Amino acid sequence: QVQLVESGGGLVQPGGSLTLSCLASGFTFSNYGMCWYRRTPGKQRELVAYISTGGSRTNYADSVKGRFTASRDDAKNTVYLQMSSLTPADTAVYFCQTYVRGTNYWGQGTQVTVSS
């Protein structure tokens, strides 16, 4: 079955950096685009980044453009989200997501807290 497992979240100071990972299994990872979303209390889930198959194309929310970078390693079935210049507004639970054979799949999420 499709599984997505995020890791790498934690507490980071404003201005700091963090890299999230999402390990995928149960499907041919290289054949699918991947997304990163985040959710903050009281706000809707926000699409943060998208990376296409092969990593040739990426799209970012305006709120993270220039600070976040999505990448993927198909040999490791892993997608990454490099985050820099973090601010308290980036505090959220971050999820990876993909759409396989007509079904949306989500990881369990990883908490990122930006605070001094």
Residue frames relative to the residue before (quaternion, step in Angstrom):
aa qw qx qy qz dx dy dz
Q 1.0000 0.0000 0.0000 0.0000 0.00 0.00 0.00
V 0.5840 -0.5860 0.4308 0.3607 3.54 -1.20 0.54
Q 0.0388 0.7795 -0.6236 0.0443 3.52 -0.95 0.95
L 0.0767 -0.7567 0.6486 0.0296 3.52 -1.13 0.81
V 0.0255 -0.8116 0.5826 -0.0352 3.55 -0.71 1.07
E 0.1997 -0.7945 0.5672 0.0845 3.55 -0.52 1.23
S 0.0365 0.7675 -0.6399 0.0113 3.51 -1.27 0.50
G 0.6264 0.5892 -0.3896 0.3296 3.51 -1.33 0.17
G 0.5050 0.6529 -0.4345 0.3604 3.56 1.22 -0.10
G 0.1869 0.7845 -0.5802 0.1145 3.52 -1.29 0.17
L 0.6186 -0.5110 0.4396 0.4037 3.50 -1.36 -0.35
V 0.0513 0.7900 -0.6069 0.0703 3.56 -0.84 0.99
Q 0.4905 -0.6647 0.4793 0.2963 3.55 -1.09 0.69
P 0.6251 -0.5190 0.4069 0.4176 3.60 -1.15 0.44
G 0.7614 0.3108 -0.2700 0.5007 3.52 -0.94 0.96
G 0.5909 0.6083 -0.3502 0.3978 3.53 1.26 -0.25
S 0.4005 -0.6987 0.5490 0.2236 3.51 -1.41 0.00
L 0.0041 -0.7705 0.6373 -0.0164 3.50 -1.29 0.52
T 0.1642 -0.7714 0.6050 0.1097 3.56 -1.10 0.65
L 0.2128 -0.7682 0.5964 0.0938 3.52 -0.84 1.07
S 0.1615 -0.7660 0.6148 0.0962 3.54 -1.20 0.63
C 0.0863 -0.7636 0.6371 0.0600 3.52 -1.22 0.56
L 0.1694 -0.7928 0.5829 0.0554 3.55 -0.50 1.26
A 0.1664 -0.8115 0.5583 0.0460 3.55 -0.71 1.14
S 0.0457 0.7795 -0.6242 0.0255 3.55 -1.19 0.60
G 0.7195 0.4712 -0.3224 0.3954 3.54 -1.31 0.31
F 0.7674 0.1699 -0.1457 0.6008 3.57 1.27 0.16
T 0.5792 -0.5743 0.4390 0.3768 3.56 -1.26 0.29
F 0.3344 -0.8160 0.4403 0.1687 3.50 0.15 1.40
S 0.6822 0.5265 -0.3055 0.4052 3.57 0.83 -0.93
N 0.6557 0.5403 -0.3033 0.4314 3.59 1.21 -0.37
Y 0.7473 0.4073 -0.1919 0.4887 3.57 1.25 -0.20
G 0.4467 -0.6402 0.5546 0.2881 3.48 -1.19 0.68
M 0.2242 -0.7731 0.5848 0.1000 3.52 -1.22 0.55
C 0.1767 -0.7811 0.5925 0.0872 3.53 -1.16 0.67
W 0.2114 -0.7008 0.6587 0.1740 3.48 -1.38 0.41
Y 0.0743 -0.7625 0.6426 0.0158 3.53 -1.00 0.98
R 0.0996 -0.7595 0.6288 0.1335 3.51 -1.35 0.15
R 0.1481 -0.7752 0.6104 0.0668 3.49 -1.25 0.58
T 0.1091 -0.7740 0.6221 0.0442 3.52 -0.91 0.98
P 0.6221 -0.5505 0.3838 0.4033 3.61 -1.10 0.57
G 0.8324 0.2132 -0.1681 0.4831 3.53 -0.91 0.90
K 0.7085 0.3875 -0.2567 0.5310 3.57 1.28 0.00
Q 0.5656 -0.5911 0.4534 0.3538 3.50 -1.24 0.46
R 0.6130 -0.5261 0.4418 0.3901 3.48 -1.29 0.37
E 0.1838 -0.8038 0.5629 0.0574 3.56 -0.88 0.98
L 0.3777 -0.6879 0.5676 0.2489 3.54 -0.95 0.86
V 0.2224 -0.8114 0.5339 0.0847 3.56 -0.58 1.16
A 0.8085 -0.1122 0.1346 0.5618 3.56 0.81 -0.99
Y 0.1273 -0.7517 0.6424 0.0778 3.50 -1.29 0.57
I 0.0405 -0.7746 0.6301 0.0368 3.52 -1.11 0.74
S 0.4084 -0.7410 0.4872 0.2162 3.52 -0.82 1.04
T 0.6748 -0.4173 0.3830 0.4731 3.52 -1.32 -0.04
G 0.8079 0.2288 -0.1976 0.5058 3.54 -0.93 0.88
G 0.4561 -0.7203 0.4267 0.3019 3.56 1.23 -0.15
S 0.4194 0.7491 -0.4436 0.2574 3.58 1.22 0.15
R 0.7875 0.1983 -0.1011 0.5747 3.54 1.20 -0.49
T 0.0089 -0.7785 0.6275 -0.0133 3.52 -1.02 0.88
N 0.0849 -0.7629 0.6383 0.0578 3.53 -1.23 0.60
Y 0.1284 -0.8076 0.5748 0.0312 3.54 -1.05 0.78
A 0.5391 -0.5614 0.5121 0.3632 3.49 -1.28 0.47
D 0.5996 -0.5811 0.4058 0.3715 3.55 -1.09 0.67
S 0.6364 0.5722 -0.3244 0.4029 3.56 1.06 -0.76
V 0.7748 0.3164 -0.1760 0.5182 3.61 1.16 -0.45
K 0.4164 0.7342 -0.4567 0.2812 3.57 1.28 -0.16
G 0.7928 0.2623 -0.2210 0.5038 3.54 -0.86 0.98
R 0.7300 0.3774 -0.2314 0.5208 3.59 1.25 -0.23
F 0.7572 0.3079 -0.1619 0.5528 3.57 1.10 -0.72
T 0.0694 -0.7844 0.6156 0.0299 3.55 -1.13 0.70
A 0.2076 -0.7627 0.6028 0.1093 3.54 -0.82 1.03
S 0.0523 0.7754 -0.6276 0.0466 3.54 -1.07 0.78
R 0.1723 -0.7844 0.5864 0.1058 3.53 -1.25 0.24
D 0.1691 -0.7302 0.6529 0.1094 3.51 -1.29 0.57
D 0.2640 -0.8081 0.5064 0.1443 3.57 -0.13 1.26
A 0.5985 0.5627 -0.3656 0.4376 3.60 1.12 -0.51
K 0.7411 0.3564 -0.1973 0.5337 3.56 1.18 -0.58
N 0.3794 -0.7402 0.4750 0.2874 3.60 1.27 0.05
T 0.5475 0.6231 -0.3665 0.4215 3.55 1.06 0.76
V 0.1438 -0.7433 0.6468 0.0921 3.49 -1.15 0.78
Y 0.2168 -0.7953 0.5612 0.0738 3.53 -1.03 0.86
L 0.1097 -0.7429 0.6505 0.1139 3.50 -1.33 0.37
Q 0.1494 -0.7796 0.6061 0.0494 3.52 -0.45 1.27
M 0.0763 -0.8076 0.5844 -0.0183 3.54 -0.72 1.15
S 0.0219 0.7976 -0.6017 0.0378 3.55 -0.86 0.94
S 0.7987 0.2491 -0.2229 0.5003 3.54 -1.33 0.28
L 0.1347 0.8404 -0.5119 0.1163 3.52 0.97 0.90
T 0.1415 -0.7629 0.6274 0.0655 3.51 -1.18 0.74
P 0.6796 -0.4784 0.3422 0.4384 3.60 -1.21 0.28
A 0.6010 0.5769 -0.3584 0.4213 3.61 1.12 -0.54
D 0.6275 0.5313 -0.3359 0.4595 3.58 1.25 -0.28
T 0.4405 0.6906 -0.4589 0.3441 3.56 1.28 -0.05
A 0.3066 0.7320 -0.5379 0.2843 3.56 -0.64 1.15
V 0.4429 -0.5776 0.5750 0.3736 3.48 -1.39 -0.09
Y 0.2047 -0.7949 0.5660 0.0772 3.54 -0.76 1.09
F 0.1085 -0.8000 0.5901 0.0052 3.53 -0.94 1.01
C 0.2403 -0.7003 0.6338 0.2239 3.52 -1.20 0.46
Q 0.1002 -0.8033 0.5868 -0.0154 3.51 -1.14 0.72
T 0.0557 0.7697 -0.6360 0.0052 3.50 -1.21 0.60
Y 0.3260 -0.7238 0.5814 0.1784 3.53 -1.32 0.41
V 0.0478 0.8215 -0.5564 0.1151 3.53 -0.32 1.31
R 0.8538 -0.0759 0.0258 0.5143 3.58 -0.83 1.05
G 0.7771 -0.4108 0.1873 0.4385 3.53 0.80 1.08
T 0.7057 0.4203 -0.2573 0.5091 3.57 1.24 0.11
N 0.3742 -0.6948 0.5704 0.2279 3.53 -1.09 0.82
Y 0.0816 -0.7836 0.6150 0.0323 3.53 -0.96 0.89
W 0.1151 -0.7877 0.6049 0.0160 3.50 -1.08 0.91
G 0.4272 -0.6400 0.5649 0.2979 3.48 -1.25 0.47
Q 0.6516 -0.5285 0.3775 0.3919 3.53 -1.32 0.02
G 0.5155 -0.6602 0.3988 0.3734 3.56 1.26 -0.27
T 0.1181 -0.7575 0.6366 0.0829 3.52 -1.28 0.48
Q 0.4108 -0.7393 0.4895 0.2122 3.55 -0.85 1.04
V 0.0690 -0.7494 0.6578 0.0317 3.52 -1.03 0.93
T 0.0260 -0.7913 0.6104 -0.0245 3.55 -0.76 1.09
V 0.1243 -0.7837 0.6075 0.0367 3.53 -0.75 1.11
S 0.2886 0.7524 -0.5267 0.2706 3.54 -0.35 1.24
S 0.3648 -0.7057 0.5566 0.2430 3.53 -1.18 0.58
